[in-house]
Amino acid sequence: MQRVLTDVDGIVAAQTDRGKQTSDEVLGENYITTLLGDINLVEFEAERDRVASRRRQLCEELNLEKLVIPREYQTHSILLVDRQLDTEPDRKLYPPFTADAMWTMTPGIGLAVSIADCAGILIADTTQQLVAAIHSGHGQSMRALPYRTIKQLPANPNNLAVYISPLADVASYEVGVGFRDEFVDYFNRYFSSLGLKPGDYFSERELSIWPSREHVGHVTKTGIGFDNRQFILDQLRAVGILEANITINNKNTMNPENNLHSYRLDGYKRDDEATIIGRRSSGAQLSVIGIKTDG
């Protein structure tokens, strides 16, 4: 676990990694969040208590009272989390609400978004008790969720410190022509006022694709890469976040050397040419932020 935004008084924030592989776990990995992909109930039941235990441990390490991890189903919704909101997870460790962005002014509540190629964006106000967490994959970025979330906060963007988690790098995030054209068309129709050109975030280039963690090397191929990191950065700038207040973790989740979960690396079965041939279960890291109870 890496502490982040450590220069902001009164808040605690952290980024978890993939964890160490252990032989006694059904899924073979040190998950801290719920699973991604197709997984049967028997396997999950064997793992859920370990996941719940790790979450409690994370709360203790960060001195937080509770950890709120929403179901992220691309609802693109922005949710205020306070003590009146029911945040207790069910047997599958899902909370009773979905959200892709959350904010709070209540001390002791840890806002946590899961990442496994998508970005986790943590926000702290340097002048008042206010924090936010955003899950921004391509769908959320396309709907300008980073920009819209900050616009809705009762805060001056100039006073906000922002951390951007590891995510799928442009040199590894391969997309098709249809995906690019849909993305560009949607953003241009609904968010042209931001002054951004969505086509600029797609480039035909040499890509590095790792077929799986078991493959020693990567496949080099020419394709279209999507630069979600740059797109998020430009949305932050457009809403008024100061460059000096942005911290970026430039690690690529799709590079197995970084010890990070990747939805594409862990969740897809690929052949030696990096062609997708099936699905398997995956996990995720957490980006967490909260207001200290003594802050």
C-alpha positions as CSV (number, residue, x, y, z in Angstrom):
1,M,0.0,0.0,0.0
2,Q,1.3,3.5,-0.9
3,R,0.1,6.6,1.0
4,V,-0.7,9.5,-1.4
5,L,-1.7,13.2,-1.1
6,T,0.4,13.1,2.1
7,D,0.9,16.9,2.0
8,V,-2.8,17.7,2.6
9,D,-3.6,18.2,6.2
10,G,-6.6,16.4,7.8
11,I,-7.0,13.7,5.2
12,V,-5.7,10.2,4.6
13,A,-5.3,8.6,1.1
14,A,-3.8,5.5,-0.2
15,Q,-3.3,3.3,-3.2
16,T,-3.2,-0.5,-2.8
17,D,-1.3,-2.9,-5.1
18,R,-2.0,-6.4,-6.4
19,G,-0.7,-8.1,-3.3
20,K,1.3,-11.2,-3.0
21,Q,0.3,-14.5,-4.5
22,T,-0.4,-17.2,-2.0
23,S,-1.0,-20.9,-2.5
24,D,-3.8,-21.4,0.0
25,E,-6.3,-19.1,-1.7
26,V,-8.8,-20.5,-4.2
27,L,-8.2,-17.7,-6.6
28,G,-4.5,-17.6,-5.9
29,E,-4.2,-13.9,-5.4
30,N,-4.4,-11.4,-2.6
31,Y,-7.7,-9.7,-3.5
32,I,-8.9,-6.7,-1.5
33,T,-12.0,-5.9,-3.5
34,T,-14.8,-7.8,-5.1
35,L,-14.1,-9.8,-8.2
36,L,-14.4,-8.8,-11.9
37,G,-15.5,-11.2,-14.6
38,D,-17.4,-14.5,-14.5
39,I,-17.0,-16.3,-11.2
40,N,-19.1,-19.0,-9.7
41,L,-20.6,-18.6,-6.2
42,V,-18.6,-21.5,-4.7
43,E,-15.2,-19.9,-5.5
44,F,-16.4,-16.5,-4.2
45,E,-17.8,-17.9,-0.9
46,A,-14.3,-19.4,-0.2
47,E,-12.7,-16.1,-0.8
48,R,-15.1,-13.5,0.6
49,D,-14.1,-13.8,4.2
50,R,-10.5,-13.1,3.3
51,V,-11.6,-10.0,1.3
52,A,-13.7,-8.7,4.2
53,S,-10.8,-9.3,6.6
54,R,-8.4,-7.3,4.3
55,R,-10.8,-4.4,4.1
56,R,-11.0,-4.3,7.9
57,Q,-7.3,-4.3,8.1
58,L,-7.0,-1.5,5.6
59,C,-9.5,0.6,7.7
60,E,-7.3,0.0,10.7
61,E,-4.1,1.0,8.9
62,L,-5.7,4.2,7.7
63,N,-7.5,4.9,11.0
64,L,-10.9,5.1,9.2
65,E,-14.2,3.9,10.7
66,K,-15.6,2.3,7.6
67,L,-14.7,1.7,3.9
68,V,-17.3,2.5,1.3
69,I,-16.8,0.7,-2.0
70,P,-19.7,1.3,-4.5
71,R,-20.8,-1.0,-7.3
72,E,-19.4,0.5,-10.4
73,Y,-21.7,-0.3,-13.2
74,Q,-21.1,2.8,-15.4
75,T,-24.1,4.6,-14.0
76,H,-22.0,7.8,-14.2
77,S,-23.7,9.0,-11.0
78,I,-22.2,11.2,-8.3
79,L,-23.2,10.4,-4.7
80,L,-22.9,12.2,-1.4
81,V,-21.9,9.8,1.3
82,D,-22.7,10.6,4.9
83,R,-23.8,8.8,8.0
84,Q,-27.5,8.7,6.9
85,L,-26.6,6.6,3.8
86,D,-26.7,2.8,4.3
87,T,-23.3,1.6,3.2
88,E,-23.3,-1.9,4.7
89,P,-22.3,-4.5,2.0
90,D,-24.3,-7.7,1.4
91,R,-23.0,-11.3,1.5
92,K,-21.3,-10.7,-1.9
93,L,-19.6,-7.6,-0.4
94,Y,-21.7,-5.3,-2.6
95,P,-23.1,-2.1,-1.0
96,P,-26.8,-1.2,-1.5
97,F,-26.0,1.5,-4.1
98,T,-24.2,2.0,-7.4
99,A,-22.0,5.1,-8.1
100,D,-19.0,6.0,-10.2
101,A,-18.1,9.0,-8.1
102,M,-18.6,9.8,-4.4
103,W,-17.8,12.7,-2.1
104,T,-18.1,13.4,1.6
105,M,-17.5,16.0,4.3
106,T,-17.9,13.4,7.1
107,P,-14.8,12.3,9.0
108,G,-14.0,8.6,9.3
109,I,-15.6,7.5,6.1
110,G,-13.2,6.0,3.5
111,L,-14.3,6.5,-0.1
112,A,-12.8,3.6,-2.1
113,V,-13.0,3.1,-5.9
114,S,-11.7,-0.1,-7.5
115,I,-9.3,0.1,-10.4
116,A,-8.1,-2.6,-12.8
117,D,-7.2,-0.5,-16.0
118,C,-9.6,2.3,-15.2
119,A,-8.4,5.3,-13.2
120,G,-9.0,6.0,-9.6
121,I,-9.1,9.7,-9.0
122,L,-8.8,11.0,-5.4
123,I,-9.6,14.6,-4.6
124,A,-9.0,16.6,-1.4
125,D,-9.9,20.2,-0.6
126,T,-6.9,22.0,1.0
127,T,-9.1,24.6,2.7
128,Q,-12.0,22.6,4.2
129,Q,-13.1,19.0,5.1
130,L,-14.1,17.6,1.8
131,V,-12.9,14.6,-0.2
132,A,-14.0,12.8,-3.3
133,A,-13.2,9.6,-5.2
134,I,-14.0,8.9,-8.9
135,H,-13.8,5.7,-10.9
136,S,-13.1,6.7,-14.5
137,G,-12.7,4.1,-17.2
138,H,-13.4,4.9,-20.9
139,G,-17.2,5.1,-20.3
140,Q,-16.9,7.5,-17.4
141,S,-14.3,9.7,-19.2
142,M,-16.4,9.8,-22.3
143,R,-19.3,11.2,-20.2
144,A,-16.9,13.8,-18.7
145,L,-17.4,12.3,-15.2
146,P,-14.1,13.8,-13.8
147,Y,-15.2,17.3,-15.0
148,R,-18.8,16.9,-13.9
149,T,-17.9,15.7,-10.4
150,I,-15.6,18.6,-9.6
151,K,-18.2,21.0,-11.0
152,Q,-20.8,19.7,-8.5
153,L,-18.5,19.9,-5.4
154,P,-19.1,22.8,-3.1
155,A,-15.4,23.8,-3.6
156,N,-13.1,26.1,-5.5
157,P,-11.2,23.9,-8.0
158,N,-8.1,26.0,-7.4
159,N,-8.1,24.6,-3.8
160,L,-8.3,21.0,-4.8
161,A,-5.4,18.5,-4.7
162,V,-5.8,15.5,-7.0
163,Y,-4.2,12.1,-7.3
164,I,-4.6,9.9,-10.4
165,S,-4.0,6.2,-9.9
166,P,-2.2,3.7,-12.3
167,L,-4.3,2.8,-15.3
168,A,-4.0,1.1,-18.7
169,D,-1.4,3.0,-20.6
170,V,-2.0,4.3,-24.1
171,A,0.8,2.1,-25.4
172,S,-1.1,-1.0,-24.2
173,Y,-4.8,0.0,-24.4
174,E,-5.8,-1.3,-27.9
175,V,-9.2,-0.3,-29.2
176,G,-11.0,-0.7,-32.5
177,V,-12.1,1.9,-35.1
178,G,-15.7,1.5,-34.1
179,F,-15.0,2.2,-30.5
180,R,-13.0,5.3,-31.3
181,D,-15.7,6.7,-33.7
182,E,-18.5,6.1,-31.1
183,F,-16.5,7.7,-28.4
184,V,-15.7,10.8,-30.5
185,D,-19.2,11.2,-31.7
186,Y,-20.7,11.0,-28.2
187,F,-18.3,13.4,-26.6
188,N,-18.7,15.9,-29.4
189,R,-22.5,15.8,-29.2
190,Y,-22.8,16.3,-25.4
191,F,-19.6,17.9,-24.2
192,S,-18.3,20.1,-27.0
193,S,-18.4,23.1,-24.6
194,L,-15.3,21.8,-22.7
195,G,-13.2,22.7,-25.7
196,L,-11.5,19.2,-25.9
197,K,-11.1,17.2,-29.1
198,P,-11.7,13.6,-28.2
199,G,-10.1,12.3,-31.4
200,D,-6.8,13.6,-30.1
201,Y,-6.8,10.9,-27.4
202,F,-6.6,8.0,-30.0
203,S,-3.5,7.3,-31.9
204,E,-2.3,4.6,-34.3
205,R,1.0,3.5,-32.9
206,E,3.1,0.5,-31.9
207,L,1.5,-1.2,-29.0
208,S,2.8,-3.5,-26.3
209,I,0.3,-6.2,-25.3
210,W,1.1,-8.9,-22.7
211,P,-1.0,-12.0,-23.5
212,S,-1.0,-13.0,-19.8
213,R,1.1,-13.0,-16.6
214,E,2.4,-16.4,-17.6
215,H,4.0,-15.0,-20.8
216,V,7.5,-13.8,-20.3
217,G,7.4,-11.2,-23.0
218,H,4.9,-9.0,-24.7
219,V,3.5,-8.9,-28.2
220,T,4.4,-5.8,-30.3
221,K,1.7,-4.8,-32.8
222,T,0.4,-1.8,-34.6
223,G,-3.0,-0.6,-33.5
224,I,-5.1,2.2,-32.1
225,G,-4.3,3.2,-28.5
226,F,-6.6,5.2,-26.2
227,D,-5.0,7.7,-23.8
228,N,-7.4,7.8,-20.9
229,R,-4.7,9.3,-18.6
230,Q,-4.3,12.4,-20.9
231,F,-8.0,12.7,-21.4
232,I,-8.6,12.8,-17.6
233,L,-5.8,15.3,-17.1
234,D,-7.3,17.6,-19.7
235,Q,-10.7,17.4,-18.0
236,L,-9.1,18.4,-14.7
237,R,-7.4,21.4,-16.3
238,A,-10.6,22.4,-18.1
239,V,-12.5,22.5,-14.7
240,G,-9.8,24.7,-13.1
241,I,-7.5,22.3,-11.2
242,L,-4.1,23.8,-11.0
243,E,-1.2,21.8,-12.6
244,A,0.9,22.0,-9.4
245,N,-1.9,20.3,-7.5
246,I,-2.1,17.2,-9.6
247,T,-0.2,14.0,-8.7
248,I,0.0,11.3,-11.3
249,N,1.0,7.6,-10.8
250,N,2.3,6.7,-14.3
251,K,2.4,3.0,-13.8
252,N,0.8,0.8,-16.5
253,T,-1.7,-1.7,-15.0
254,M,-1.3,-3.9,-18.1
255,N,2.4,-4.4,-17.6
256,P,2.8,-7.4,-15.2
257,E,6.1,-6.1,-13.9
258,N,4.2,-3.4,-12.0
259,N,2.4,-6.0,-9.7
260,L,-1.0,-4.4,-10.4
261,H,-4.3,-6.0,-11.3
262,S,-5.4,-5.5,-14.9
263,Y,-8.9,-6.3,-16.3
264,R,-7.4,-6.9,-19.7
265,L,-4.3,-8.8,-18.5
266,D,-5.9,-10.9,-15.8
267,G,-9.5,-11.0,-17.0
268,Y,-9.0,-12.1,-20.6
269,K,-7.6,-15.3,-21.9
270,R,-5.3,-14.6,-24.9
271,D,-3.3,-16.7,-27.3
272,D,0.4,-16.1,-28.1
273,E,-0.5,-13.4,-30.5
274,A,-2.5,-11.5,-27.8
275,T,-5.8,-12.3,-29.4
276,I,-8.7,-12.6,-26.9
277,I,-10.1,-16.1,-26.8
278,G,-12.1,-16.2,-23.5
279,R,-12.8,-14.7,-20.1
280,R,-11.6,-15.5,-16.6
281,S,-11.9,-13.9,-13.1
282,S,-9.9,-10.9,-12.1
283,G,-9.6,-8.6,-9.2
284,A,-8.7,-4.9,-8.6
285,Q,-6.8,-2.4,-6.5
286,L,-8.4,0.2,-4.4
287,S,-7.8,4.0,-4.4
288,V,-9.0,5.2,-1.0
289,I,-9.4,8.7,0.6
290,G,-11.0,9.9,3.8
291,I,-11.1,12.7,6.3
292,K,-9.3,12.0,9.5
293,T,-11.5,11.8,12.6
294,D,-9.1,14.1,14.4
295,G,-8.7,16.3,11.3
